[in-house]
Amino acid sequence: MSNPVNRRDFLCMMASGAALSILGPAISLARDGQGGRGKMNVLFIAVDDLRPQLGCYGQKQIISPNIDRLAARGLLFERTYCQQAVCAPSRASVLSGVRPDTSKIYDLNTPLRKAMPDVLSLPQHFKNYGYESISIGKIYHHPKDDRQGWTADPYRAGTFPKGAWKGRGYLTKEAFAQMENYNKANPKMQGRGPAFEAADVVDNAYPDGCNTNYAVKELNRLKDKPFFLAMGFYKPHLPFNSPKKYWDIYKPEDIKLADNPFVPKNAPTYATTNWGELRNYYGIPQKGPCSDELARQLIHGYYACVSYIDAQIGRLLDELDRLKLSDKTVIILWGDHGWKLGEHAGWCKHTNFELDTHVPMILSVPGMKTPGRRTRALTEYVDIYPTLCHACGLKIPGHLEGRSMIPLLDDPDRQWKKAAFSQYPRGRVMGYTMRTERFRYTEWRDRKTNGLMARELYDHEKDPQENVNAAAQPEYESDIRRLSGMLKRGWHAALPE
């Protein structure tokens, strides 16, 4: 590795901001608006429930030309992992730069500012440097979270009072009637309604299209100012509602079902869920699997929603080009966690499997020497905060628990982290999982006593789909000892020497 730095020195530099000068000359950094180039803007694109099943990831089932276009002008990260596979904790880790065990955010009920009232958040840091920091759509899980991080109140189209869908194109008449009937029978779950819909409407009849319209207006307003514009897309989160034209680009007969629709062999009960998130919608069985026909409809809806969001991302990229902002705007695209589409007898997220923790991420930085490359470096969402600071010449705050990924722009194959860390709670038990070059290793521990309750080991050389928990197989005994020690030492120990 060029410019070798040991772990202790690296952490000290991260805290002081000195890492900006030592980590490598990947780009020509803008420094606080001084000297010629001025401040680099940031377009921060978050996509809910987006798994890396995209054209640029070599997966041709989903049509995603605009995300693929972004990958062609940036660096695609093949092995990035979220810190917890559910919305609020994952987003909190990105926006605070710390891991769930530091923030203590493990569920959907805790806003960042309730857990960490004084933390210097990512948008707040840019705001303090003179940026206009704007939140559109879903950035934090809680809409009113981190008001001090934004220069204007967060904007979310599509948050309507009960009954406001009627006559607005968000649901067809039939789907709305289904939702009303569902609400009468399930008064505590009002608003869930059908799990998918294909209304024959324009893009901005749904909230993501409205939010994109607003983002385009904001880009025009901000074109002569330094900005940190966070654009959060709701889809492909449930329900899978998108304009019909995006459903029509897929043929139902071409939709393939998961080829491993079963629980991994020897997996502990902690490892799986009953995918209650999906079961809350109209027409989904309350017990047991979905029928093949229903599964195809759900997968079709997911694909359509991704293509719908891809079109909105294309509008943002086009507007940056039209305003001549592309050469001074850093773009990061990320999905807050993965999603199962019938694999492992499951749907949704909420597990420590590769399908849930493995996430898409693309970084485009003006001045990159060779855009359109890929890296297999193990990276994590806590790395986003220091990376954007590094790219824009801001001091890297000392509380962060990730590292800047900027050196990978010049050398995608350089030595990097030895592991990426995630976790998921199951009541009194916490599952800690670690992805290394070859293995996924998970320990389920009692949260009070730290006693070991179960282990999982998946060998990605032999079992890339994680279909067999090999933790009890004798040939992996030495691997278990090594990985358990590595997991105990934690993320600090995973940094290069």
C-alpha positions in Angstrom: 0.0 0.0 0.0 1.4 3.4 -0.9 1.8 6.0 1.8 1.8 3.3 4.6 0.3 4.4 7.9 -0.1 2.2 10.9 -3.5 2.0 12.6 -2.8 4.1 15.7 -1.3 7.0 13.5 -4.2 6.7 11.2 -6.8 7.1 13.9 -4.9 10.1 15.3 -4.8 11.7 11.9 -8.5 11.1 11.4 -9.2 12.9 14.6 -7.0 15.9 13.8 -8.0 16.2 10.1 -4.4 15.6 9.1 -5.5 12.6 7.2 -6.5 14.9 4.3 -2.9 15.4 3.3 -1.6 11.9 3.9 -4.2 9.5 2.5 -3.3 10.0 -1.1 -3.6 12.5 -4.0 -6.7 11.0 -5.5 -8.3 14.3 -6.3 -7.5 18.0 -6.3 -9.3 19.0 -3.1 -11.2 22.3 -2.7 -10.2 24.0 0.6 -12.9 26.0 2.4 -13.6 28.1 -0.7 -10.1 29.5 -0.9 -7.9 29.4 -4.0 -9.5 29.1 -7.4 -11.9 26.2 -7.4 -14.1 27.2 -4.5 -16.1 24.7 -2.5 -17.1 21.4 -3.9 -20.9 20.7 -3.8 -22.4 17.4 -2.6 -25.4 15.5 -4.1 -26.2 12.9 -1.5 -28.6 10.3 -2.9 -30.2 7.8 -0.5 -32.5 5.0 -1.9 -34.6 3.0 0.5 -34.4 -0.8 0.4 -32.1 -0.9 -2.7 -30.2 -4.1 -3.1 -27.2 -4.2 -5.5 -29.2 -5.9 -8.2 -28.4 -3.4 -10.8 -27.0 -3.4 -14.3 -23.7 -1.8 -13.2 -23.4 -4.7 -10.6 -23.6 -7.2 -13.4 -27.2 -8.0 -12.6 -29.3 -7.6 -15.8 -32.8 -8.4 -14.4 -33.4 -4.8 -13.4 -33.2 -1.9 -15.9 -31.2 0.9 -14.3 -29.5 2.9 -17.1 -29.1 6.1 -15.0 -27.5 4.5 -12.0 -25.3 2.6 -14.5 -24.5 6.0 -16.0 -23.4 7.3 -12.6 -21.2 4.2 -12.1 -19.5 5.0 -15.4 -18.4 8.4 -14.2 -17.5 7.3 -10.7 -16.2 4.4 -8.6 -18.5 1.4 -7.9 -18.0 -0.4 -4.6 -18.7 -4.1 -5.0 -18.5 -4.9 -1.3 -20.0 -2.3 0.9 -22.0 -3.2 4.0 -24.5 -1.3 6.2 -24.1 -1.3 10.0 -27.6 -2.6 10.6 -30.2 -3.8 8.1 -33.1 -1.6 9.0 -33.8 2.0 8.1 -33.3 4.1 11.3 -30.1 2.6 12.6 -28.5 2.4 9.1 -29.3 6.0 8.3 -28.1 7.1 11.8 -24.8 5.4 11.2 -24.3 7.2 7.9 -25.3 10.6 9.2 -23.5 10.5 12.5 -20.5 8.5 11.4 -20.8 6.0 14.3 -21.9 2.5 14.7 -25.1 1.2 16.4 -23.3 0.2 19.6 -22.0 3.8 19.9 -25.3 5.6 19.1 -27.4 2.9 20.8 -29.9 3.2 18.0 -31.1 -0.3 17.2 -34.8 0.2 16.2 -37.2 2.5 14.4 -38.2 4.3 17.5 -35.2 6.4 18.4 -34.3 9.6 16.4 -30.6 10.5 16.2 -30.9 13.6 18.3 -32.7 11.8 21.1 -29.9 9.3 21.3 -27.0 11.7 20.6 -28.2 15.3 21.1 -24.8 16.8 20.7 -23.3 14.7 17.9 -21.9 16.7 15.0 -24.0 15.2 12.1 -22.8 15.0 8.5 -25.2 17.8 7.2 -24.5 19.9 10.3 -20.7 19.7 9.6 -21.2 20.9 6.0 -23.6 23.6 7.2 -20.9 24.8 9.7 -18.6 25.2 6.7 -21.0 27.6 5.0 -22.9 25.1 2.9 -26.6 25.2 2.3 -27.7 21.8 3.6 -31.0 20.7 2.2 -33.0 17.5 3.0 -35.6 16.3 0.5 -37.6 13.1 0.8 -36.4 10.4 3.2 -33.0 11.1 4.7 -33.4 10.4 8.4 -36.0 7.8 9.3 -37.7 10.5 11.4 -38.8 13.5 9.3 -38.1 16.1 12.0 -34.8 14.6 13.2 -31.6 16.8 13.2 -33.2 20.2 12.5 -29.9 21.8 13.4 -28.3 20.0 10.5 -30.3 21.7 7.8 -30.5 25.3 6.6 -34.2 24.9 5.9 -37.0 22.6 7.1 -36.8 19.1 5.5 -39.1 18.7 2.6 -41.1 15.5 2.1 -43.8 15.3 -0.6 -46.3 12.5 -0.1 -46.8 12.7 3.7 -50.6 13.2 3.6 -53.3 12.9 6.2 -55.6 9.9 6.3 -57.6 9.6 3.1 -55.6 12.1 1.1 -54.7 9.4 -1.5 -58.2 9.5 -2.9 -58.4 11.1 -6.3 -54.7 12.0 -6.4 -53.4 9.1 -8.4 -51.5 7.4 -5.6 -53.9 4.5 -5.7 -56.3 3.3 -8.3 -60.0 3.2 -7.3 -59.8 -0.6 -6.8 -56.7 -0.4 -4.7 -58.1 2.4 -2.6 -61.3 0.4 -1.9 -59.0 -2.5 -0.9 -57.2 -0.2 1.5 -60.3 1.1 3.0 -61.6 -2.4 3.6 -58.2 -3.4 5.1 -58.2 -0.4 7.4 -61.7 -1.2 8.7 -60.5 -4.7 9.6 -57.1 -3.6 10.9 -57.6 -0.3 12.6 -54.1 -0.4 14.2 -52.4 -0.7 10.8 -54.2 2.0 8.8 -52.6 3.1 5.6 -50.8 -0.1 4.7 -53.2 -1.3 2.0 -52.1 -3.3 -1.0 -48.5 -4.3 -1.3 -48.1 -3.1 -4.9 -49.8 -1.0 -7.5 -49.3 0.1 -11.2 -51.4 3.3 -11.6 -51.4 4.7 -15.1 -50.1 8.1 -14.0 -47.2 10.5 -14.6 -44.1 10.2 -12.5 -44.9 13.1 -10.2 -48.3 11.6 -9.2 -46.2 9.6 -6.7 -44.2 11.2 -4.0 -40.7 10.4 -5.4 -41.5 12.2 -8.6 -42.8 15.2 -6.6 -39.6 15.2 -4.5 -37.5 15.1 -7.6 -39.3 18.1 -9.0 -38.5 20.0 -5.8 -34.8 18.9 -6.0 -34.5 20.2 -9.5 -35.9 23.6 -8.4 -33.5 23.6 -5.5 -30.5 22.8 -7.8 -31.5 25.9 -9.8 -31.8 28.0 -6.7 -28.4 26.8 -5.3 -26.4 26.7 -8.5 -24.2 29.7 -7.4 -23.9 28.6 -3.8 -22.0 25.7 -2.1 -24.6 23.1 -1.3 -25.0 19.7 0.4 -28.3 18.5 -1.1 -29.6 15.2 0.4 -32.2 13.5 -1.9 -33.9 10.5 -0.3 -36.1 8.3 -2.4 -38.8 6.2 -0.8 -39.0 3.5 -3.3 -38.4 0.6 -3.7 -39.6 0.5 -0.2 -43.0 -1.2 0.3 -45.6 -0.8 -1.0 -44.3 -1.4 -4.6 -46.3 1.5 -6.2 -44.9 3.1 -9.3 -46.3 4.4 -12.6 -47.6 1.7 -14.9 -45.0 2.4 -17.6 -42.2 1.1 -15.3 -44.1 -2.1 -14.8 -44.6 -2.4 -18.6 -40.9 -2.5 -19.3 -40.7 -6.0 -17.7 -42.5 -9.1 -19.0 -44.1 -11.1 -16.2 -43.0 -14.4 -17.7 -39.4 -13.2 -17.5 -39.5 -12.6 -13.7 -37.5 -15.3 -12.0 -38.1 -16.6 -8.5 -35.4 -17.0 -5.9 -33.4 -20.1 -6.5 -32.8 -20.6 -2.7 -36.2 -20.1 -1.2 -35.3 -22.0 2.0 -33.8 -21.3 5.4 -30.0 -21.9 5.4 -29.2 -25.4 6.7 -28.3 -25.4 10.4 -29.1 -21.7 10.8 -30.1 -20.8 14.3 -33.6 -19.4 14.9 -32.1 -16.0 15.6 -30.9 -15.7 12.0 -34.3 -15.5 10.3 -37.5 -13.5 10.5 -41.2 -14.0 9.7 -41.0 -10.9 7.4 -43.8 -9.2 9.3 -43.2 -6.0 7.4 -44.6 -7.5 4.2 -47.3 -9.5 6.0 -48.9 -6.2 7.2 -50.1 -5.4 3.6 -53.3 -6.4 2.1 -53.3 -9.8 0.2 -50.2 -11.2 1.9 -50.6 -14.5 3.8 -50.3 -14.1 7.5 -48.5 -17.4 7.8 -46.4 -19.5 5.5 -44.8 -18.6 2.1 -46.2 -16.5 -0.7 -47.5 -18.4 -3.7 -45.3 -18.4 -6.8 -47.7 -16.1 -8.5 -47.7 -13.6 -5.7 -43.9 -13.8 -5.4 -43.6 -12.9 -9.1 -45.9 -10.0 -8.7 -43.9 -8.7 -5.7 -40.6 -9.1 -7.5 -42.1 -7.4 -10.6 -43.2 -4.5 -8.4 -39.8 -4.2 -6.8 -38.1 -4.1 -10.2 -40.6 -1.5 -11.5 -39.9 0.7 -8.4 -36.2 0.6 -9.0 -36.6 1.6 -12.6 -38.9 4.4 -11.5 -36.3 5.7 -9.1 -33.6 5.2 -11.7 -35.5 7.6 -13.9 -35.6 10.2 -11.2 -31.9 9.9 -10.6 -31.4 10.5 -14.3 -33.3 13.7 -14.0 -31.0 14.9 -11.2 -27.9 14.0 -13.3 -29.3 15.7 -16.3 -30.0 18.9 -14.3 -26.4 18.9 -12.9 -25.1 18.7 -16.4 -27.5 21.4 -17.7 -26.5 23.8 -14.9 -22.8 23.0 -15.5 -22.5 21.8 -11.9 -21.2 18.3 -12.6 -17.6 19.3 -12.6 -17.8 20.7 -9.1 -20.3 18.3 -7.4 -19.4 15.2 -5.5 -22.1 12.5 -5.9 -22.6 9.6 -3.5 -25.4 7.1 -4.1 -26.2 4.5 -1.4 -29.1 2.2 -0.4 -29.8 2.0 3.3 -29.7 -1.8 3.4 -30.3 -4.8 1.2 -33.6 -6.6 0.7 -34.7 -10.2 0.3 -37.0 -11.2 -2.6 -37.9 -14.7 -1.5 -34.4 -15.9 -0.7 -33.9 -17.8 2.5 -37.7 -18.3 2.8 -37.9 -14.6 3.5 -38.7 -11.1 2.3 -37.7 -7.6 3.5 -34.5 -7.0 5.5 -34.0 -7.4 9.3 -31.3 -10.1 9.3 -27.5 -10.4 9.3 -27.4 -12.3 6.0 -25.3 -11.0 3.1 -28.6 -10.2 1.2 -29.6 -7.7 3.9 -26.2 -6.2 4.9 -24.6 -6.0 1.4 -25.5 -2.7 -0.2 -24.9 -0.6 -3.3 -22.6 2.4 -3.3 -21.2 4.6 -6.0 -19.0 7.6 -5.5 -18.3 10.2 -8.2 -15.7 12.9 -7.5 -14.7 15.6 -10.0 -11.1 15.2 -11.0 -11.0 11.4 -10.7 -8.2 10.1 -12.9 -10.0 7.1 -14.1 -13.8 7.1 -13.7 -15.8 3.9 -14.4 -13.7 1.6 -12.2 -14.7 -0.9 -9.5 -13.3 -1.9 -6.2 -13.7 -5.0 -4.2 -12.4 -3.3 -1.0 -14.4 -4.1 2.1 -16.1 -0.8 2.9 -18.9 0.3 5.3 -21.5 3.1 5.5 -19.6 4.7 8.4 -17.0 5.5 5.8 -19.3 7.9 3.9 -19.0 10.8 6.4 -15.1 11.0 6.4 -15.0 10.4 2.6 -17.2 13.4 1.8 -15.2 15.5 4.2 -12.0 14.4 2.5 -13.4 15.0 -1.0 -14.6 18.6 -0.1 -11.6 19.6 2.0 -13.4 19.7 5.4 -11.7 18.7 8.6 -12.6 15.1 9.5 -14.2 15.1 13.0 -12.6 13.0 15.7 -15.7 11.1 16.7 -16.1 9.2 13.4 -15.7 5.4 13.3 -15.0 4.9 9.6 -12.2 5.9 7.2 -12.1 8.0 4.1 -12.4 5.9 0.9 -10.8 8.6 -1.3 -7.5 6.6 -1.7 -9.5 3.9 -3.5 -10.3 6.4 -6.3 -6.7 6.2 -7.6 -6.0 2.6 -6.5 -9.2 0.5 -6.2 -7.1 -2.7 -5.6 -5.0 -1.3 -2.7 -4.9 -3.0 0.7 -7.9 -2.0 2.7 -10.0 -3.2 5.6 -9.8 -6.8 6.7 -13.5 -6.9 7.6 -16.8 -5.0 7.6 -19.1 -5.2 10.6 -22.9 -5.2 11.0 -25.3 -6.2 13.8 -28.9 -7.0 14.4 -30.9 -7.3 17.7 -33.3 -10.1 18.6 -34.8 -9.0 21.9 -32.3 -9.8 24.6 -29.8 -11.2 22.0 -27.6 -9.2 19.7 -26.2 -10.7 16.6 -22.8 -9.4 15.6 -21.7 -10.3 12.1 -18.4 -9.7 10.2 -17.7 -10.0 6.5 -14.1 -10.8 5.6 -12.6 -11.6 2.2 -13.8 -15.2 2.4 -16.3 -15.6 5.3 -19.3 -14.2 6.9 -19.0 -15.0 10.6 -21.8 -14.2 13.2 -22.1 -14.5 16.9 -25.4 -14.2 18.7 -24.7 -13.0 22.3 -26.9 -12.3 25.3 -27.0 -8.5 25.7 -26.8 -8.6 29.5 -24.3 -11.4 30.1 -22.5 -11.4 26.8 -22.9 -15.2 26.8 -22.6 -16.9 23.4 -26.0 -18.2 22.2 -25.2 -19.3 18.7 -22.7 -19.0 15.8 -23.0 -18.8 12.0 -20.2 -19.3 9.5 -20.7 -19.0 5.7 -17.9 -19.8 3.4 -18.3 -17.6 0.4 -15.7 -19.5 -1.7 -17.9 -22.6 -1.5 -21.3 -21.2 -0.6 -21.7 -17.6 -1.9 -25.5 -17.7 -1.3 -25.0 -18.6 2.4 -27.2 -21.7 2.2 -25.3 -23.8 4.8 -24.2 -22.7 8.2 -20.8 -24.4 8.5 -20.0 -23.3 12.1 -20.2 -26.8 13.4 -18.1 -28.4 10.7 -14.7 -29.7 12.1 -12.7 -28.4 9.1 -13.5 -24.8 10.1 -12.5 -25.0 13.7 -9.3 -22.9 13.3 -11.2 -20.4 11.2 -13.8 -20.1 13.9 -11.1 -19.3 16.5 -9.5 -16.7 14.4 -12.7 -15.0 13.3 -14.1 -15.0 16.8 -10.9 -13.3 18.1 -11.1 -10.8 15.2 -14.8 -10.0 15.9 -14.0 -9.5 19.6 -11.2 -7.0 18.8 -13.7 -5.0 16.7 -13.5 -2.6 13.8 -10.3 -0.9 14.9 -8.4 -4.2 14.4 -9.7 -4.5 10.9 -7.8 -1.5 9.7 -4.6 -2.1 7.7 -1.4 -2.1 9.8 
